[in-house]
Amino acid sequence: MRNRLLPGLFLLSAALLPAAQDRVLTKVDHARTVRMRGQVHSNALPQFDRGSVDPGMAIDHATVLLKPDSSLNDFLANQQLPGSPDYHRFLNSDEFGQRFGLSSADLAKVVSWLQSEGLKVDEVARGRHWITFSGTAAQAARTFHTEFHRFQVEGRMHFGNAGEPAIPAALESVVGGFTGLDDFATHVARPLPQTNLIGGAHGLSPDDFATIYNISPLYAAGIDGTGQKIAIAGEVNLNLTDVRSFRNTFGLPANDPDVILVGRDPGVNNNALLEADLDVEYAGAVARNAKIVYVYAADVFTAARYAIDQNLAPVLSVSFGACEAFSQISYRAVAQQANAQGITFLVASGDLGAATCDHASPVPQASKGAHASFPADLPEVTSVGGTMFNEGDSRYWSNNSTASTASALSYIPEVAWNESASLSSLTSGGGGPSQYFSKPFWQAGPGVPDDRFRDTPDVALASALGHDPYLVMWRGSLVAVGGTSAAAPAFAGIVALLNQSLVGRNLLARPGLGNINPALYRLAQSDKDAFHDITSGDNFVPCVQGSADCVNGSLGYAAGPGYDMATGLGSVDAAKLVAKWGNGDASTTTLSADATKVGAGDTVNLTATVKGVGATPTGTVTFVTSLDFALGSAQLANGSASISATAQSILAGDGKVYALYSGDAVYGSSVGATTIAATPPAAGSLVFVTVTPNPTNVVAVVGQAPLTVVFSEKAGVATTLTSATANGSNLSISSFFGGGSIPANGTLTSAPLVLAPASVPSDYALHFTGQDADGTTWSRDVTLHVASSPGPGLVPAIVLSSSPASVEQNPQADPSCQWSHQITVRETGGYYVSLVTLRQGSNDLSSNIQQLFGTTRLAPLGSLTANICLNSSNAPGNRVYQIAGVSEVSSTVSSSLAVNYTGPATAPATLAVSTKAINLTVADSGQSNSATFDVSFTGGSPQWNVNVLPVKPAWLTVTSSAGHVTLTASAAGLSKGVYNTTLAIEAAGSLPQSMTLPVTFAVGSSSGIAIGGVAHGASFKTAFAPGMVLSVFGSNLAPATILAASIPLPLSLAGVSATVNGVSAPFYFVSRGQINLQVPYETTAGAAVLAINNNGQVVSLPFTISTAAPGIFTANDGTLVPNATGKVGDTLLAFITGDGDQTPTLATGATPAAGTAVSRLPKARLPVSITIGGVPAPVVFNGLPSGLAGVTQLNFTVPNGVGSGVQDVVVTVGSVASPAAKLTIQ
C-alpha cells in the first residue's frame, strides 16, 4: 500500500514547546569585553583605507546576529526524518523564538546593552535571533570598541569597521556576529541581458518553459499556484508596469505582486531592477495564480531575513550571491529559521562556475581557486544551478508560435550550462564544494563526492544567455536574459505547485515543506524519472596556470551520471516530481550496534536492516548522529548495510544514531535509530572531542575558517579545558573556547579556528588537556587533515625581493653600473596589479617603471624583474626600495625592501657556471627529469649558494655539493604546460657576484609538435614587446584553422592554449602551421618562454622581450595600409603593434568599450612619433580604437618638406624605431 501522512499528525501546540533557556549567566559588564572574530570585512584593509568617517555619519539598520539554541540542528534533522515525531512539524516565527531564540531575559540584556550605549533598537526579530539597530559612527565605535573608516574599493567609497568589534564578555555565548557595520556589497546579482537573440536562437516564453519541464499537465489538473505564496527578495523597488506588461504579453492572468520595503529606500539600480523583474515575472509565470510577495531593502539579505521572520510565504527565492570566503556565515541561522518554519529557501548557484571570487577579474580567467557561492552553499538552502538546451536540430521547436508566443514541442535534452568560450567571459553554472559547511546527512547517493563538504548545486534548470534565453520585460522592453538568476525563481514556482498539490492530496496540512533537499536526494535514487540526469557538459572556466584548483587550464566540474557539481541532481520533470513526492510502498528500517556502551577509544559497528512487503529493498543507507553529522553511507546488500564509526564521532552528541534509508523504485524512505552510551570512568569526567569538518579546507581570509571543535562531557562531572595546541602551537582558550568550562553532561563549542598550513595536504595534531575540580587531568588527541590547497589569500598583495640581497661593488665594471642586481616584484593573492610608484630611498623612479620592468602590469601570482644599476658616484650603504600598485579591485598594494650596497671584495675570485640555461621535459604528468651543472671559481674559493627566483616552485628540487648542482623537476600534480623559474648562483667575494640561469620545465613535451620560429606580427622581424601581435610558425600547432569570433580574444581555440612566462596569451587565430597571438601586457622585459599546448602536446621556445618593438602593418610589398599614397597636407592612417604597455590600462585580449571617449582610448605610455622620408609628421591621433586588440591606430598629417615619390614611414616608440613602411607621395 502507499504511505499517506495524516494532516496535523505531528503538529503540537505552542504551549507544548520547551521554552528557551537563559544562556547569559553573568552580569553584563561593559568594561569586560571580548573581540568577535571574523567581523571585519575582507575589503576593510589598510591598502583601501582612506581615514576615519565623520563621527556623525549614520549607521542604519545594522544587525547583531544571535546564536540559536544548540538543539536546533537536531530539530531540523528530525523535521526531515520520516517517522520522527518532529517530521514536518513546522513552527511559526514566535514558536521558533520561544524554542530556539534567546530567552526573554537574555534578549532584554542584549537590547539593554545596545540602548545603554545610545544606539536605537529598530527591530527585534520574532524569532529572537537578531536585532537591528541604528546610530552614529561615533556611537557604534564607542559601543563596539573599534573605529569606523572609509575604504575605496573598485573605484567606490565604502565605510566599515576597521577592527574586530568587541562585546561584553557575558554576551559571548549568544552573539554570533554582525551585518551592516559596513556597506560593502559582497553580493552580486548577475542576470545576463541582451536585446537580440544570438544566431536565431529561441527565446523561452512561460508556455515554452511549461512544455519543456512538463508543467502543463499540472495546469490541466488545476495545479496553478492558487492559494500559494512565493516571496522574492530584492534590492530595488519593483516596476509594476513591467510585470503587468509581461503577463499581458504572454497571456497570463492579471496578478499584481505585493511589494514591501524594509528600512530605507535603496534608490535606483538598473541591474537590481532587471533582477527584480526577472524573479517576479518567472516565479509568477510558473505558479501563475500564486501571490508573489516582493520584499526589498538596501541589502537583499535584510529583505530575505525579514520575509522569513515575518513568515510571509512558504517559498522564498533569492538570486543574489557572493564569494563564500567573503560572507557572514552566521547568517546560516536565518536559513535555519526558514526551514524550521516550513519555508523552502531557494538560491541561485551563481553564473561564474566555481570561480565566484573572480567576479572582478579584468580578464576572463580565474586565478583565485574554486569557491562556492553564498548563500547557495548553506545546507538549509536548495541551490539551483544552470543547464543549456542541446537540441541538435529543429525537431523540438515548431515553426509557428502560439498566441502566447510559445513554440517548444517537448522536453529538450540538456547539458551543463557553459558559455564561457562563446561569450569570452566567465559564464557558466555555479557549483562546487563549500569550504565552510560539512556535508549534510541527506547529501548522499550516486555521484555525490566523498569530500565531507556541502556540495552545490542541488538541482538545475535552463540558464543560458546565448542559447534559448528567457524573455523578460525590463524597462518597457522585452529582453533576453540568462543566468541561474532565472532558474531559481522558476524552480520556486515549481515548489509552490508542489505545495498546492500536497495540500490538495492531504499530504500537507498547510503549504510548506521546509528544507526539500533530503526529499530531493531520496527521490533521485528511488524515482529517477522525476529528474533529467544531465550527463554531458561542464562548468569549466579558464584559469591561470599554477593557480589553485586549475587543471589543464580549466577550473570547475564536469557533468556525469547521478549527482555532479555542474548540474546537481539534474533538471526536473515537474509533473512527475509532484506526482511522486511522498509516494512509495512502506518500508521499515532497524538499526543495531555491536556495542551499546563504549569507551573513548572504541569503534562501533553499525548495521541497518531494511524490510518491505514484497521485493527486497535496494538503495542507500546514510548513518548520521543527532548532531546532523554524517558517519558514512553504504549500499544495501540483501536488505542490509553496515559501516564502522568511532565512539568519538558518535558520543560528541547525545549518542543517538540514525539510519536513513533513501527508498528505491518500489519503497519509500524510512529511518531507524539506536542509542550508544558512554562507559563512564570510575571517577572524574569523560570528555569526547569532535572536530568538524574533518578533513577541511583552510580559507586564508581574515577571521574565517571552517573548523569547529565540540567537547561533550558524559560522566556527569564538570571539567575545564586547560590547554589546546595545533602542531605544538598554542590556541588561546579565552579567544577560541570562551574560558574553557565544560558543564557536566554538557558541551563546549569553540569559536571558528584559523589554521594556516605551510603546505597541503597536511595533518594537524590537535592536542587538548583538561582538569576536573578535584585535580584529575585528562587529554585528548585529534588528527585534522587539510585535504586540499587553501589557494591564494584572496587579498591583493605584492612582495619585493633582490638577488643578491647584499650587493658588492664591481670596480672592473662600467662606471655607470658598478653595483648590479635584480629586483623582483611578485603578486601573491591572485589579483591583477598595475604598478604606479617605485622609490629608491629618496629617489623617485616611478617614471622608469616601464623601462626597468618592461611593463607596469603584474599578472595574478606572476612576477616582474628589473636590472638595477648604481654608478660609481654612489657611496656604499643601505637603500630602501618601495614599490606600490593598484589591484583589480582598486586597492593600493605595496612592498618595501632594504638592499645593502658594500664596497668591493678584496682579491675577488671569478665565478663560472657550466651552462647558460636548463631545459627539462617530460612526456606526461607524474614523471620527473633531472639535470646537473657545475659551479667553479678561479682565483679563490668563496662560499656560494643557489637561490630560486622569485620563490622556489613546488615542482623543483635543488641540491648542491662539491661544485655540482642537481635539479629535479617533478610533474606530479602539474597540468600539461610549460613552467619556468630562475636560478641565481650567488657568491660574495666573486666576480660576477651573481649569475642567473633560466629553468624551463615542459610537461607533455612531444615530438609531434614543433615551433620553427616566431616573428613580429606586423614587421615579421625578431623584435617583441608586451601587448603585441606575435606570429608563431611551426608544425602541428593546432588541429584546424579557426579565427577568433569576437573580442575579448579567446584563451583557447580548438583545444589549443598558449602562455608566455606562464601567463596565458589569447589568440587571433590558430592553424596547423601558424598561430597569431597577443603577447600578454604582463610580460617582463628580458628572457621569455613561449609555450604552445595543442590538446596535450606541448612545445616551447625561448625569445627576448623588449619594452617596445614597434612595427607597421603593411601590404605584402611593404606599402602602408590602408593608405599607400598621399600628398602634403593629407591626414593618413597607419596601424602598428609592439608599442608596449598602454594607458589607461587595458586587459590583454580586450578592446575599449564602444563609445569610449577619444581622450580615454588606450595609447602607448612611451612617446610616439612618425617621420616620412626623415621629416617629422604631426600625429593627430594615437590610440587603440574599439574593435581592435593589441593594435594601435595612428592618424598623421603629411608635412611640408617631404619629397614626392616613395618615402619611408618610420614610427618611433620611446627610442625604438620601427622598420620602414613605404608611402608614395604624390
FIZAVO-413087 format. One line per 4 residues: number of its first residue (from 1); for each residue x, y, z of C-alpha. Coordinates in steps of 0.5 Angstrom, whole numbers, plus 500, padded with zeros to 3 digits. Each point is the difference from the previous one (the first is absolute). Layout:
BEGIN
NUM) X/Y/Z  ...
***
This chain:
BEGIN
1) 500/500/500  502/507/499  502/505/506  496/506/502
5) 501/504/506  494/503/503  500/507/501  502/503/506
9) 502/494/503  507/502/503  498/508/501  500/502/507
13) 497/506/503  505/505/502  498/499/508  504/493/499
17) 506/503/497  506/501/505  502/507/502  507/503/498
21) 505/499/506  504/506/503  507/500/497  502/507/502
25) 502/497/507  505/506/503  499/507/501  501/505/493
29) 506/504/502  501/505/494  507/500/503  502/493/499
33) 500/498/492  502/495/495  501/501/493  496/497/495
37) 504/496/495  498/501/492  496/506/500  505/505/496
41) 498/499/493  506/498/496  500/506/496  501/504/506
45) 507/500/499  506/505/501  501/501/493  493/502/499
49) 500/504/506  498/508/499  500/502/507  494/501/505
53) 493/501/499  496/506/502  498/499/507  493/502/499
57) 499/495/494  494/496/500  501/492/501  493/498/498
61) 496/493/502  507/496/502  498/494/503  503/496/505
65) 499/492/499  499/496/506  501/493/500  494/495/500
69) 500/494/505  505/495/499  494/495/500  497/503/493
73) 505/495/496  497/494/503  493/503/499  501/502/492
77) 503/493/499  494/497/503  495/504/496  502/496/494
81) 500/493/503  494/496/498  498/497/507  503/505/504
85) 495/504/505  502/506/497  500/498/493  497/506/496
89) 498/503/507  501/508/498  500/506/504  497/507/500
93) 505/505/501  498/501/507  501/493/502  506/500/497
97) 503/505/504  497/497/506  503/494/499  507/502/496
101) 501/507/501  502/504/506  496/499/507  496/507/501
105) 505/501/506  506/499/495  497/504/495  499/506/505
109) 507/500/502  503/501/492  494/505/499  502/504/506
113) 508/500/499  498/503/493  496/505/502  504/502/506
117) 506/502/495  495/505/497  498/495/494  493/500/498
121) 497/493/499  496/500/494  497/493/500  500/493/504
125) 499/494/496  494/496/502  505/494/499  504/503/505
129) 507/499/497  501/507/497  499/507/502  501/506/495
133) 503/507/503  502/507/497  504/505/503  506/505/498
137) 507/497/498  502/503/507  495/496/504  502/494/496
141) 507/501/501  499/501/508  496/494/500  504/495/497
145) 507/503/502  502/501/492  501/505/495  496/501/494
149) 504/502/494  498/502/493  503/495/494  501/501/493
153) 499/493/496  499/499/493  499/508/499  495/500/505
157) 500/503/507  497/496/506  500/500/507  502/495/505
161) 502/498/507  508/500/500  501/495/505  496/494/503
165) 494/502/505  500/499/507  494/498/504  499/499/507
169) 503/493/502  494/498/504  496/500/493  505/496/496
173) 496/494/501  494/503/496  503/505/495  502/496/493
177) 502/506/496  498/507/497  498/502/493  499/508/498
181) 506/502/503  503/501/493  497/502/494  504/495/495
185) 495/497/495  503/493/500  494/497/497  499/501/493
189) 494/499/495  502/498/493  495/499/496  503/500/493
193) 495/504/495  501/501/492  495/504/496  500/495/494
197) 501/492/499  506/497/498  500/497/494  493/498/499
201) 499/497/507  494/499/503  497/504/506  497/497/506
205) 493/502/501  496/498/506  496/495/496  507/497/497
209) 502/499/507  494/496/502  500/496/494  508/498/501
213) 499/499/507  494/496/500  496/505/504  494/501/495
217) 496/493/503  500/503/507  497/507/497  495/495/497
221) 499/497/506  498/506/504  507/501/503  502/507/498
225) 502/503/507  493/502/502  501/501/508  507/500/500
229) 505/506/501  507/501/498  505/505/503  505/503/496
233) 506/504/503  503/506/496  504/507/501  495/505/496
237) 493/502/499  496/496/495  498/503/494  493/497/500
241) 499/502/492  505/495/498  496/495/504  494/501/497
245) 502/501/493  504/493/501  494/497/502  495/503/494
249) 506/498/495  500/493/502  492/499/501  501/499/508
253) 494/502/504  501/507/504  503/499/506  504/506/503
257) 505/498/506  500/503/507  506/505/501  503/501/507
261) 506/505/501  505/498/506  503/506/503  503/506/496
265) 498/500/492  507/498/497  498/504/494  501/498/492
269) 504/495/498  499/497/493  504/493/501  496/499/506
273) 493/502/496  502/495/495  501/495/505  493/502/504
277) 496/500/493  503/493/498  499/497/507  493/502/501
281) 498/499/493  502/493/499  498/498/507  493/502/498
285) 501/497/493  501/493/503  495/501/506  495/504/496
289) 495/501/506  504/501/505  501/506/504  507/503/499
293) 503/504/506  506/504/498  504/503/506  505/504/499
297) 506/504/504  506/503/499  503/494/502  497/494/497
301) 502/495/506  496/505/504  494/499/496  500/493/500
305) 501/500/507  494/504/501  496/495/496  502/494/504
309) 499/504/507  493/502/497  498/493/497  498/504/494
313) 500/494/496  502/492/500  504/501/494  506/505/500
317) 504/502/494  507/504/500  504/501/493  506/503/503
321) 507/497/502  507/502/503  506/496/500  500/496/506
325) 506/502/503  498/507/501  493/498/503  497/500/507
329) 499/493/502  496/502/506  494/501/495  499/493/500
333) 496/501/506  495/504/496  499/494/495  499/495/505
337) 495/504/503  497/500/493  500/492/500  497/500/507
341) 494/504/498  499/495/494  503/506/495  503/497/494
345) 506/504/498  503/500/493  506/504/498  504/501/493
349) 506/496/500  504/505/496  502/502/493  508/499/501
353) 500/493/500  505/498/506  503/507/499  496/504/505
357) 505/504/503  503/502/493  494/505/498  504/506/500
361) 506/497/495  501/504/494  502/494/496  495/494/499
365) 505/496/504  499/497/507  506/501/505  497/499/507
369) 498/493/500  494/496/501  495/503/504  492/499/501
373) 495/506/500  497/502/507  494/499/502  499/495/495
377) 506/496/504  495/500/506  498/493/502  493/502/501
381) 499/503/493  498/497/494  506/502/495  497/501/493
385) 506/499/494  499/501/493  499/496/493  500/501/493
389) 496/497/495  503/496/495  495/499/494  505/498/495
393) 494/501/495  494/504/499  495/494/502  499/503/507
397) 497/506/497  494/502/496  501/504/494  494/504/503
401) 499/503/506  493/500/504  496/506/503  505/500/506
405) 506/500/495  502/493/502  503/495/495  503/495/504
409) 497/493/499  503/495/505  506/500/505  506/502/497
413) 507/496/502  504/504/505  508/501/501  503/503/506
417) 500/508/498  506/503/498  501/506/495  507/502/502
421) 503/498/494  495/503/495  499/507/505  507/500/501
425) 499/501/508  499/496/506  493/498/499  497/493/502
429) 496/497/505  503/501/507  502/494/504  505/497/505
433) 501/498/507  499/504/506  507/502/504  496/501/506
437) 494/495/501  500/493/501  496/495/495  493/500/503
441) 498/493/501  495/500/495  505/501/494  501/493/498
445) 499/496/494  504/498/493  505/505/498  500/504/507
449) 507/502/501  503/497/507  503/506/502  496/501/506
453) 498/507/498  494/503/498  500/500/492  496/504/495
457) 495/501/497  494/495/501  496/501/494  501/504/494
461) 495/503/494  502/504/494  504/506/501  504/501/493
465) 500/507/497  502/499/493  496/494/499  493/500/502
469) 500/505/505  494/502/504  495/506/497  500/506/506
473) 496/506/500  505/505/502  499/508/500  495/499/495
477) 503/496/495  501/492/499  507/498/501  503/493/500
481) 503/498/507  504/494/502  504/498/507  498/496/506
485) 496/506/502  495/498/495  500/492/502  499/502/508
489) 493/504/500  498/495/494  501/494/505  497/504/506
493) 494/500/495  500/492/500  501/499/507  493/505/501
497) 497/495/495  502/494/504  498/503/507  493/501/497
501) 500/493/497  502/497/507  495/504/504  494/498/495
505) 502/493/501  500/501/507  508/498/501  501/507/503
509) 495/504/505  502/506/497  505/503/495  508/499/502
513) 505/494/499  506/504/503  506/497/498  499/496/494
517) 507/497/499  499/494/504  494/498/496  503/502/493
521) 506/496/501  496/494/503  495/501/494  506/500/495
525) 502/493/502  493/497/500  496/503/495  506/502/495
529) 495/502/494  498/506/504  506/503/498  504/501/494
533) 507/498/501  505/505/497  506/495/498  503/505/495
537) 504/507/500  503/503/506  501/507/503  507/501/499
541) 503/507/499  507/501/498  505/501/506  507/503/501
545) 506/495/499  502/497/507  494/504/504  496/496/505
549) 496/494/497  502/502/493  501/493/496  502/500/493
553) 498/508/499  493/499/503  496/501/507  494/496/501
557) 496/494/500  497/495/494  493/497/500  499/493/501
561) 496/494/502  496/502/506  502/506/504  505/505/498
565) 503/507/502  498/502/493  492/499/500  499/496/507
569) 494/495/499  499/503/493  493/503/498  493/498/502
573) 494/497/496  495/505/504  494/495/500  504/494/501
577) 503/504/506  494/502/503  496/493/499  506/496/503
581) 501/504/506  498/497/506  499/493/496  503/493/501
585) 498/494/504  501/500/507  507/498/503  503/499/507
589) 507/501/502  503/497/506  507/502/503  504/496/504
593) 507/500/503  505/495/502  501/504/507  495/505/504
597) 506/502/505  506/502/497  507/504/503  503/506/497
601) 505/496/495  495/495/498  497/498/493  492/498/499
605) 498/496/494  493/502/498  495/496/496  494/503/496
609) 494/495/498  495/502/495  494/496/499  494/501/496
613) 494/496/498  502/496/493  507/501/497  506/501/504
617) 501/508/500  506/503/497  503/506/500  505/504/505
621) 500/501/508  503/506/503  502/500/507  500/506/504
625) 501/503/507  495/504/504  505/506/498  498/499/493
629) 507/497/499  500/495/494  504/494/503  500/497/493
633) 496/496/494  499/493/498  496/497/494  495/495/502
637) 502/492/499  495/495/501  496/506/504  506/501/505
641) 505/506/500  506/501/505  505/505/502  505/501/506
645) 501/506/504  504/503/505  497/501/507  503/507/500
649) 495/502/494  494/497/503  501/502/507  501/507/498
653) 493/501/500  495/496/504  501/493/498  494/500/495
657) 502/497/493  495/500/495  500/495/493  497/504/495
661) 497/495/494  500/504/493  494/496/497  500/497/493
665) 495/499/495  496/496/504  500/502/507  500/507/503
669) 505/502/505  501/498/508  504/501/506  503/496/505
673) 503/502/507  504/498/505  504/503/506  507/499/502
677) 502/501/507  507/502/503  503/496/505  502/505/506
681) 506/499/504  501/498/507  501/507/502  500/507/496
685) 498/503/494  499/496/493  501/505/494  499/499/493
689) 503/504/494  498/501/493  503/505/495  495/502/494
693) 501/500/494  506/495/500  503/500/495  500/507/499
697) 502/506/495  503/506/503  498/506/497  505/506/501
701) 495/505/501  501/504/507  496/497/505  496/495/497
705) 502/492/500  495/494/499  502/497/506  497/499/507
709) 501/496/506  495/497/504  501/497/507  495/495/503
713) 500/498/508  497/493/501  501/498/507  497/506/504
717) 506/503/502  501/508/498  507/501/498  504/505/497
721) 504/501/493  507/502/502  504/500/494  500/499/493
725) 505/499/494  501/499/493  506/497/498  503/503/506
729) 498/507/500  495/502/505  493/502/499  497/505/504
733) 495/498/505  497/506/501  499/502/493  498/493/497
737) 497/497/506  496/505/504  504/499/506  500/492/499
741) 495/498/505  496/493/498  494/499/504  498/493/503
745) 496/496/495  501/507/495  504/502/494  505/506/499
749) 500/502/493  506/504/497  500/506/496  503/499/493
753) 507/499/500  505/503/495  506/495/498  504/501/494
757) 504/494/498  507/501/496  499/495/495  494/495/498
761) 498/495/501  502/500/507  498/498/507  499/504/506
765) 501/496/507  495/504/505  501/498/507  495/502/506
769) 501/500/507  495/501/506  500/500/507  494/498/505
773) 498/504/506  504/494/504  506/501/496  499/494/496
777) 503/501/493  498/498/493  503/500/493  497/499/493
781) 503/500/493  497/501/493  503/500/494  498/505/495
785) 501/499/493  501/506/495  497/497/494  502/505/494
789) 503/506/499  498/506/503  501/504/494  503/508/500
793) 498/504/506  494/504/496  503/506/502  505/504/495
797) 507/500/502  507/501/497  507/498/502  506/503/498
801) 507/497/500  507/501/498  505/495/497  505/501/503
805) 498/503/507  506/503/501  504/503/494  507/500/500
809) 504/506/495  503/497/494  505/506/498  502/496/494
813) 493/501/497  498/506/496  500/506/505  492/501/498
817) 499/493/503  505/498/506  494/498/504  496/495/497
821) 494/496/502  493/497/498  494/502/504  493/496/499
825) 493/502/502  495/494/501  493/500/501  497/495/505
829) 493/501/500  497/498/493  499/507/498  502/505/494
833) 504/505/502  502/507/497  507/503/503  500/507/501
837) 506/502/504  507/498/501  505/503/505  507/499/502
841) 501/504/506  498/507/499  501/499/492  493/499/496
845) 501/495/495  492/500/498  501/503/493  505/494/499
849) 496/494/502  498/498/493  508/501/498  502/496/505
853) 495/494/500  498/500/493  492/502/502  496/502/506
857) 496/494/500  500/495/505  496/493/499  497/496/506
861) 505/496/503  505/503/495  507/504/500  504/505/497
865) 507/501/500  504/506/499  508/501/500  502/506/505
869) 507/503/499  503/505/504  506/504/497  507/501/504
873) 498/507/503  495/497/505  503/498/507  499/493/503
877) 494/499/505  493/498/501  495/502/495  493/499/501
881) 495/498/493  493/502/501  495/497/494  493/501/500
885) 494/499/495  492/500/500  497/493/499  494/498/496
889) 495/502/506  504/507/500  503/498/507  507/503/501
893) 506/495/501  507/501/502  506/497/502  507/502/502
897) 507/497/500  507/502/503  506/499/496  507/500/503
901) 505/503/495  507/499/502  507/501/498  504/496/495
905) 503/493/502  507/499/502  503/496/494  493/497/497
909) 500/493/497  497/499/493  493/497/500  499/495/494
913) 494/495/499  500/495/495  493/501/497  496/506/498
917) 493/497/500  497/494/502  494/497/497  497/494/503
921) 494/496/496  495/494/502  495/497/496  495/499/505
925) 497/502/507  503/496/505  507/500/497  507/503/502
929) 506/502/497  507/503/503  506/504/497  507/502/503
933) 504/505/499  507/503/503  502/506/504  507/502/500
937) 505/505/502  507/502/498  504/505/505  496/498/506
941) 495/495/504  495/505/502  493/497/504  495/499/495
945) 492/498/500  495/499/495  493/504/500  494/499/496
949) 497/507/498  495/503/502  498/494/504  501/492/499
953) 494/497/497  498/493/503  502/496/494  507/502/500
957) 505/497/505  507/503/500  506/496/504  508/503/499
961) 506/496/502  507/501/499  499/505/494  495/496/497
965) 492/502/500  495/495/498  493/502/498  494/495/500
969) 493/502/498  494/496/501  494/501/496  496/496/506
973) 493/505/501  502/504/494  496/501/494  503/500/493
977) 503/506/498  507/504/501  502/502/507  506/505/500
981) 504/503/506  507/503/501  506/497/504  505/505/503
985) 507/498/502  503/505/505  507/500/503  502/506/504
989) 507/502/498  500/498/493  499/503/493  495/500/498
993) 496/499/507  494/497/497  499/496/493  492/498/498
997) 498/494/497  493/500/497  497/493/501  494/497/496
1001) 496/494/501  496/498/495  494/495/502  497/496/494
1005) 506/501/495  499/497/494  504/499/493  493/500/497
1009) 500/508/500  506/505/498  501/507/500  504/502/495
1013) 501/508/502  496/506/502  499/507/497  497/507/501
1017) 493/500/497  501/506/496  507/500/498  502/493/500
1021) 506/502/504  503/496/506  498/506/505  495/499/505
1025) 496/504/505  495/500/505  493/500/497  502/499/493
1029) 497/495/495  505/494/499  500/495/495  503/493/501
1033) 502/496/495  501/492/500  496/493/499  494/497/503
1037) 499/506/504  492/499/500  496/495/498  496/505/495
1041) 499/507/498  496/504/504  499/508/500  498/504/507
1045) 493/501/499  500/506/505  504/505/505  502/498/505
1049) 504/496/497  500/492/502  505/497/504  498/493/497
1053) 499/498/493  499/493/497  503/498/507  506/504/499
1057) 503/505/505  506/504/501  504/503/505  506/505/501
1061) 503/499/506  495/496/503  495/506/498  494/498/495
1065) 500/503/493  494/501/497  499/498/492  498/504/494
1069) 500/493/496  503/493/500  502/496/495  505/494/499
1073) 506/504/497  499/507/503  497/503/506  499/507/502
1077) 499/502/507  501/506/504  506/500/505  497/502/507
1081) 501/507/502  502/497/507  507/497/497  506/503/503
1085) 506/502/495  506/495/499  500/493/499  493/497/499
1089) 497/493/498  494/499/495  496/493/501  495/497/496
1093) 496/495/502  496/496/495  495/496/503  505/497/505
1097) 506/500/495  505/506/503  506/503/497  503/507/502
1101) 505/505/497  505/505/504  499/507/497  502/507/502
1105) 495/506/502  502/507/500  496/506/503  498/502/493
1109) 501/497/493  495/504/495  498/497/493  496/503/495
1113) 494/496/497  502/500/492  498/496/494  504/494/497
1117) 504/505/496  502/504/506  495/506/499  496/504/505
1121) 493/497/501  494/503/500  504/506/497  505/498/494
1125) 500/507/497  499/507/503  502/507/499  503/506/504
1129) 494/502/505  496/493/500  499/497/506  501/493/499
1133) 499/493/505  505/495/502  500/494/505  505/498/504
1137) 501/495/505  506/499/505  499/507/503  501/497/507
1141) 496/501/506  493/504/500  497/506/504  494/499/502
1145) 502/493/502  496/495/495  500/493/502  503/495/495
1149) 496/498/494  495/505/502  497/506/496  498/507/502
1153) 492/500/501  496/503/494  499/508/501  506/501/504
1157) 502/507/500  506/501/496  504/503/505  499/494/504
1161) 503/495/495  506/496/502  506/502/497  508/499/501
1165) 503/502/506  506/502/497  500/506/495  498/498/493
1169) 503/504/493  500/499/493  504/502/494  499/500/493
1173) 507/500/496  503/502/506  495/506/501  496/500/507
1177) 493/499/498  495/503/505  496/495/504  493/502/501
1181) 497/493/503  503/495/503  496/495/504  497/492/500
1185) 493/501/497  494/496/502  500/493/496  508/499/500
1189) 504/497/505  508/501/500  500/504/494  500/508/500
1193) 498/505/495  504/506/498  497/506/497  505/504/497
1197) 501/506/495  505/500/494  504/506/502  503/505/495
1201) 507/499/498  499/492/498  502/499/493  496/496/495
1205) 501/493/498  501/494/505  501/502/507  502/496/506
1209) 495/501/506  503/498/507  497/500/507  504/501/506
1213) 497/498/507  505/503/505  506/499/497  499/494/496
1217) 499/501/492  495/495/496  502/497/493  498/505/495
1221) 494/499/496  499/503/493  496/506/498  499/503/494
1225) 500/508/500  496/503/494
***
